[in-house]
Amino acid sequence: MTDTTHTMSSMITIRYFAGARAASGIESEQVPVTGPTPLGHLAGELAERHGPALRRVLEASSFLIDEVAGDRSRIVPIGAVVDVLPPFAGG
């Protein structure tokens, strides 16, 4: 029997950029959720999943939720795309 518990509609897509990509070791991933999720909670899950290097990056990062800036109190809807944008150096 095929497990259909997690469909695209119960997932949030995470896209990592620059130092976040290096710390996580991946460009993007799908995270299963049971409903709309606070960004702070989601960031904590990602840190647990990928370890202390990503935790440090997430603490300093900005986030876009469906291309709109959001702080850690913002609720991420099911099916959203979250971009993790660490501080960028240079000019």
Secondary structure, DSSP 8 states (H G I E B T S, - for coil): ----SS-GGGEEEEEE-THHHHHHSSSEEEEE-SS-EEHHHHHHHHHHHH-HHHHHHHHH-EEEETTEEE-TTSEE-TT-EEEEE------
